[in-house]
Amino acid sequence: MNSDLDIAFENAFEKISKLKGKVAPDVMLKLYAYYKQATSGNHFFFNNKESDVITAFKFNAWTQLNGMPEDDAKKEYIALVNTII
């Protein structure tokens, strides 16, 4: 059963995924990091096949959230999406 937070998180993901306009790269990195922390927690992984600079920035943004509870990451993700939309 999904909690209200889970439902709000899923709704925020759908909204930002359907956004027609562009989002600044630094904001996209924050969204990525919050999403990964919310869905994977501190189980960091890095796909060595994609060892380009963009992937390194994404991984770095995510690891900076080390220790953040998944529910807090969901709340931050939702708040950030709401500032964009």
C-alpha positions in Angstrom: 0.0 0.0 0.0 1.4 3.4 -1.0 1.5 6.1 1.6 0.5 9.7 0.8 4.2 10.6 0.5 4.7 7.8 -2.1 1.7 8.9 -4.1 2.9 12.6 -4.0 6.4 11.4 -5.0 5.1 9.4 -8.0 2.9 12.4 -9.0 5.8 14.8 -8.9 7.9 12.4 -11.0 5.1 12.2 -13.6 4.7 16.0 -13.7 8.4 16.7 -14.2 8.7 13.9 -16.7 6.0 15.5 -18.9 7.4 19.0 -18.6 7.9 20.5 -22.0 10.4 23.2 -21.1 14.0 22.8 -20.2 15.3 22.6 -16.7 18.7 24.0 -15.7 21.4 21.4 -15.5 22.2 22.0 -11.8 18.5 21.6 -11.0 18.4 18.4 -13.1 21.3 17.0 -11.0 19.4 17.8 -7.8 16.3 16.0 -9.1 18.4 13.0 -10.2 20.1 12.9 -6.8 16.9 13.1 -4.8 15.2 10.6 -7.0 18.1 8.1 -6.7 18.3 8.6 -2.9 14.5 8.2 -2.6 14.4 5.0 -4.6 17.8 3.4 -3.9 19.0 5.0 -0.6 22.7 4.6 0.2 23.1 1.7 -2.2 25.3 3.6 -4.6 26.3 2.0 -7.8 28.2 3.3 -10.9 27.9 1.8 -14.3 31.5 1.7 -15.6 30.2 1.4 -19.1 29.0 5.0 -18.8 32.1 6.7 -17.5 31.6 10.0 -19.1 31.6 13.4 -17.3 27.8 13.7 -17.1 27.5 10.3 -15.4 30.3 11.3 -12.9 28.4 14.5 -12.0 25.2 12.5 -11.5 27.0 10.0 -9.3 28.7 12.8 -7.3 25.4 14.6 -6.8 23.8 11.4 -5.5 26.6 10.4 -3.1 26.4 13.9 -1.5 23.1 12.8 -0.1 24.6 9.9 1.7 22.7 9.2 4.9 19.6 11.2 3.9 16.5 9.1 4.8 14.5 8.0 1.7 11.4 9.8 2.9 13.4 13.1 3.3 14.7 12.7 -0.2 11.1 12.2 -1.5 10.0 15.4 0.3 12.9 17.3 -1.2 12.2 16.0 -4.6 8.5 17.0 -4.4 9.4 20.4 -3.1 11.9 21.0 -5.9 9.4 19.8 -8.6 6.8 22.2 -7.1 9.2 25.1 -7.5 9.8 24.2 -11.2 6.2 23.6 -12.2 
